[in-house]
Amino acid sequence: MTETAPRDPAAQPERTGFAWRRSTLAGTVAAILAVRLALHGDTGAVAAVAVALTAAAWLVLLTAAHRRIRALDRARPGAVSVGSVTLAAGCVVAMAACGTLLVL
């Protein structure tokens, strides 16, 4: 019978923090690409609204992720709230919808 090394519970918050950072990085890239597409494409009222909504969704995602990363820095971080997860998922969906509007 093989023995497995005990799981390091201190690594879990660090991995979760890295995941939130990756999510904000992906959101930043999506927001920058939306702005670039709006500036170099046919700029109309729809594009301006889509870029504004993308920027707002990115800021909300950034704020939610920053709050969660700070919570993970505590000695005993609590579980993520359903509201935070719903907010982050809503931001991702909003950014995808705005990106679709820009491409069409």
C-alpha positions in Angstrom: 0.0 0.0 0.0 1.4 3.4 -1.0 1.3 6.3 1.3 0.4 9.7 -0.1 1.8 12.9 1.2 -0.5 14.9 3.3 -2.3 17.7 1.5 -1.0 21.2 2.3 -4.1 23.2 3.2 -2.1 26.4 3.1 -1.6 26.1 -0.7 -5.4 26.1 -1.5 -5.9 29.8 -0.8 -2.8 30.6 -2.8 -4.0 28.6 -5.8 -7.5 30.2 -5.5 -5.9 33.7 -5.4 -3.9 32.8 -8.6 -7.1 31.7 -10.3 -8.8 35.1 -9.4 -5.7 36.9 -10.8 -5.9 34.9 -14.0 -9.6 35.7 -14.3 -8.8 39.4 -14.0 -6.0 39.2 -16.5 -8.3 37.5 -19.0 -10.9 40.2 -18.4 -8.3 42.9 -18.9 -7.3 41.4 -22.2 -10.9 41.2 -23.3 -11.6 44.8 -22.3 -8.5 46.0 -24.2 -9.5 44.0 -27.3 -13.0 45.5 -27.1 -11.6 49.0 -27.0 -9.2 48.3 -29.8 -12.0 46.8 -31.9 -14.2 49.8 -31.3 -11.5 52.3 -32.2 -10.3 50.6 -35.3 -13.7 49.3 -36.5 -16.9 51.1 -37.5 -17.5 53.3 -34.4 -21.1 53.9 -33.8 -23.4 54.3 -30.9 -23.7 50.5 -30.4 -19.9 50.2 -30.2 -19.6 53.1 -27.7 -22.2 51.5 -25.5 -20.6 48.1 -25.8 -17.2 49.5 -24.8 -18.7 51.4 -21.9 -20.5 48.3 -20.6 -17.4 46.2 -21.1 -15.3 48.7 -19.1 -18.0 48.7 -16.3 -18.1 44.9 -16.2 -14.3 44.8 -16.1 -14.2 47.2 -13.2 -16.8 45.2 -11.3 -14.9 42.0 -12.0 -11.6 43.6 -10.9 -13.2 44.8 -7.6 -14.8 41.5 -6.8 -11.6 39.6 -7.5 -9.6 42.1 -5.4 -11.9 41.7 -2.5 -11.7 37.9 -2.7 -7.9 37.9 -3.0 -7.6 40.1 0.1 -10.0 37.8 2.0 -7.7 34.8 1.0 -4.8 36.6 2.6 -6.3 36.2 6.0 -5.2 33.4 8.3 -8.4 31.5 7.9 -10.3 32.7 4.8 -14.0 32.1 4.7 -15.9 30.4 1.9 -16.6 32.5 -1.2 -20.1 34.0 -1.1 -22.7 33.1 -3.7 -23.0 36.8 -4.5 -19.3 37.1 -5.4 -19.5 34.1 -7.7 -22.7 35.3 -9.3 -21.2 38.8 -9.8 -18.1 37.5 -11.4 -20.0 35.2 -13.7 -22.4 38.0 -14.6 -19.4 40.2 -15.5 -18.0 37.5 -17.8 -21.3 37.0 -19.5 -21.7 40.8 -19.9 -18.3 41.1 -21.4 -19.0 38.2 -23.8 -22.3 39.8 -24.9 -20.6 43.2 -25.4 -17.9 41.5 -27.4 -20.5 39.9 -29.6 -22.1 43.2 -30.2 -18.8 44.6 -31.3 -18.1 41.8 -33.7 -21.5 41.8 -35.4 
